[in-house]
Amino acid sequence: MLLTGKRLLITGVLNDSSIAFSVAKRAQEEGAEIVLSSFGRVMRLTERTAKRLPDPEKVAIIELDVSNAADIDALAGRVGGSLDGVLHAIGFAPESCLGGGFLTAPWEDVAIALQVSAYSLKALAVGALPLMKSGGSIVGLDFDNSRAWPVYDWMGVAKSAFASTARYLARDLGPKGIRVNLVSAGPIRTMAAKGIPGFEKFETIWAERSPLGWDIRNPEPVANACLALFSDLLTATTGEIIHVDGGYHFLGA
């Protein structure tokens, strides 16, 4: 199997429609041991969703709020052992930063979006670093940040910062044998997506224009790309953004 003997930390599992859940499911099917992270009130959601994985008895769940420095400092101790891979599937922006509020969102809200959705990639990498002494792979879930999208506003800016953060991490962690790559997914109907006002605009046009078509209810193609990056198939690939979006990203107007 593709991930036999590997141990992965997977963030962002809220329910079984999330991309992170699909990654966790496919990782277990391919032989990986997985650790999930969650925090606060959503911990119960993660615990309930973990029971739907192929082998729920072998799933550990740890507390991790990426905006809390104490949690980052405690990460290695809570996870224990060693890690071969980390999935960053975290993003958040206050309501003022989405849905047409680009010109009016206050810095205090923008700062939250940037910290949770971009800076957290660096924080998570540093927290996991003591467990990755033999190298490994850090994978982040991205959304195309090369253009200005309707309603996406400051989250789009945060995603641009996220992509830049990944490149600098790839530069600094490469000598330690750690690869850092992003998977830029087409729109998937997740809990997070439902929280973006006007998200349905993405759904309709993507299905119509993608050369390969696009199913907004199927996160498995995205999960499979993540598995490839966690595996030993792409050991010379780092600093990349791999698009899994049906081909939509390369089309002109």
C-alpha positions in Angstrom: 0.0 0.0 0.0 1.0 3.6 -0.7 1.5 4.8 2.8 2.4 1.7 4.8 4.5 2.6 7.8 3.8 6.3 7.6 2.3 8.4 10.4 0.4 11.5 9.5 -1.1 14.5 11.4 -4.3 15.7 9.8 -5.9 18.9 10.7 -9.4 20.2 9.7 -11.6 17.1 10.0 -15.0 18.5 10.9 -17.5 16.2 9.1 -17.4 13.6 6.4 -17.8 16.1 3.6 -14.5 17.8 4.4 -11.5 17.3 2.2 -9.5 16.5 5.4 -11.8 13.6 6.2 -11.3 12.2 2.7 -7.6 12.5 3.1 -7.7 10.7 6.5 -10.0 8.0 5.1 -7.8 7.4 2.0 -4.6 7.5 4.2 -5.9 4.7 6.4 -6.9 2.7 3.4 -3.4 3.0 2.1 -1.8 1.8 5.4 -1.0 5.0 7.3 -1.4 5.7 11.0 -3.3 9.0 11.5 -3.5 11.5 14.2 -6.3 14.1 14.0 -6.3 17.6 15.6 -9.2 19.7 16.7 -10.0 22.2 19.5 -12.7 23.8 21.5 -16.4 23.3 20.6 -15.6 21.6 17.3 -13.7 18.8 19.1 -17.0 16.9 19.5 -17.6 17.1 15.7 -14.1 15.7 15.0 -14.6 12.9 17.5 -18.0 11.9 16.0 -16.6 12.1 12.5 -13.6 10.0 13.3 -15.9 7.1 14.1 -16.7 7.0 10.4 -13.2 6.3 9.3 -12.2 2.7 8.2 -10.4 2.0 11.4 -11.7 4.4 14.1 -10.1 2.5 17.0 -6.6 3.4 15.7 -7.3 7.1 15.5 -5.8 9.5 18.1 -7.2 13.0 18.4 -5.2 15.8 20.0 -6.0 19.4 21.0 -4.6 22.0 18.7 -5.6 25.7 18.1 -3.1 27.0 15.6 -3.6 30.5 16.7 -2.5 29.6 20.3 1.2 29.6 20.8 0.9 27.3 23.8 -0.8 24.7 21.7 1.9 24.9 19.0 4.6 24.6 21.7 2.8 21.5 23.1 2.2 19.9 19.7 5.1 17.5 19.6 4.4 16.3 23.1 0.8 15.7 22.4 1.4 13.8 19.2 4.4 11.9 20.5 6.5 9.4 18.5 7.4 10.6 15.0 5.6 12.0 12.0 6.1 11.5 8.3 3.5 14.0 7.1 1.3 16.9 8.1 -1.9 18.1 6.4 -2.7 21.7 6.8 -6.5 22.0 6.2 -7.2 25.1 8.2 -8.7 28.4 7.1 -10.9 31.1 8.7 -11.9 34.7 8.1 -14.3 36.8 10.0 -17.6 37.6 8.3 -16.5 41.1 7.5 -13.6 39.8 5.4 -15.9 37.9 2.9 -18.9 38.5 0.7 -18.0 41.9 -0.6 -16.4 43.5 2.4 -12.9 44.0 1.0 -12.9 47.8 1.4 -14.6 47.9 4.8 -13.1 45.0 6.7 -11.1 46.3 9.7 -7.5 45.4 10.2 -8.3 43.5 13.4 -10.4 41.0 11.4 -8.0 40.9 8.5 -5.2 40.0 10.9 -7.2 37.1 12.2 -7.7 35.8 8.6 -4.0 36.1 7.9 -2.9 34.4 11.1 -5.3 31.5 10.9 -5.2 30.9 7.2 -1.6 31.7 6.3 0.8 32.2 9.2 -0.6 29.0 10.8 1.2 27.0 8.1 4.6 28.1 9.4 3.4 27.7 13.0 2.2 24.1 12.4 5.4 23.2 10.6 7.6 24.5 13.4 5.4 22.7 16.0 5.7 19.4 14.1 9.4 19.8 13.2 10.8 17.9 16.3 8.8 14.8 15.2 10.1 14.9 11.6 13.8 14.2 12.2 13.8 11.7 9.3 12.2 14.2 6.9 8.7 14.0 5.5 6.0 15.9 3.7 3.9 18.9 4.6 0.8 19.4 2.4 -1.5 22.4 2.5 -5.0 22.7 1.0 -5.2 25.8 -1.2 -7.6 27.6 -3.5 -6.4 29.4 -6.7 -5.0 32.8 -5.5 -3.7 34.0 -8.9 -6.8 36.1 -9.6 -9.4 38.1 -7.7 -12.6 36.1 -7.1 -16.1 37.3 -6.4 -16.9 37.2 -2.6 -13.6 35.7 -1.6 -12.0 39.1 -0.7 -9.5 38.9 2.2 -9.5 35.1 2.2 -8.0 35.4 -1.3 -5.3 37.7 0.0 -4.7 35.2 2.8 -4.4 32.4 0.3 -1.7 34.4 -1.6 0.2 34.7 1.7 -0.4 31.0 2.3 1.3 30.1 -1.0 4.2 32.4 -0.4 4.6 30.9 3.1 4.8 27.5 1.6 7.6 28.5 -0.7 9.7 29.9 2.1 9.0 26.9 4.2 10.1 24.6 1.3 13.3 26.6 1.1 14.2 26.4 4.8 13.0 22.8 5.5 14.4 21.2 2.3 17.8 20.7 3.9 16.0 18.8 6.6 14.5 16.4 4.1 11.0 18.0 4.5 9.0 18.7 1.4 6.3 21.5 1.4 3.6 21.5 -1.3 0.1 22.8 -1.8 -2.9 21.2 -3.5 -5.1 23.8 -5.1 -8.6 22.3 -5.1 -11.6 23.2 -7.1 -14.7 24.2 -5.0 -15.9 21.4 -2.8 -19.2 21.7 -0.8 -17.7 21.6 2.6 -18.9 23.1 5.9 -16.3 25.9 5.4 -17.4 26.6 1.9 -21.0 27.0 3.0 -19.8 29.8 5.3 -18.7 31.9 2.3 -21.5 34.2 1.1 -22.2 33.6 -2.6 -20.1 30.5 -2.8 -22.6 28.9 -5.1 -21.3 31.2 -7.9 -18.1 29.1 -7.9 -20.0 25.8 -8.0 -22.0 26.5 -11.1 -19.3 27.9 -13.4 -16.7 25.3 -12.3 -18.9 22.4 -13.5 -19.7 24.1 -16.8 -16.2 25.2 -17.8 -13.7 22.7 -16.4 -12.4 20.5 -19.3 -12.6 17.4 -17.2 -15.8 18.4 -15.4 -16.0 18.9 -11.7 -18.1 17.3 -9.0 -18.5 19.7 -6.0 -19.6 16.8 -3.8 -16.5 14.6 -4.4 -13.3 15.5 -2.5 -11.6 12.2 -3.3 -9.6 13.4 -6.3 -8.1 16.2 -4.0 -7.4 13.6 -1.3 -5.6 11.3 -3.8 -3.3 14.1 -4.8 -2.5 14.7 -1.1 -1.7 11.0 -0.7 0.7 11.1 -3.6 2.6 14.0 -2.0 2.7 12.1 1.3 4.0 9.0 -0.4 7.5 8.2 -1.6 6.4 8.8 -5.3 7.3 12.5 -5.4 10.4 12.8 -3.2 12.0 15.4 -5.4 9.0 17.7 -5.5 8.7 20.7 -3.2 7.5 24.3 -3.3 4.8 23.3 -5.8 1.1 24.0 -6.2 -0.6 21.1 -7.7 -4.0 21.9 -9.2 -6.8 19.4 -8.8 -9.7 21.4 -10.2 -10.7 19.7 -13.4 -8.4 22.0 -15.4 -10.3 25.2 -14.7 -7.3 27.1 -13.6 -5.6 27.3 -17.0 -8.6 28.5 -19.0 -8.9 32.1 -20.2 -12.0 34.2 -20.1 
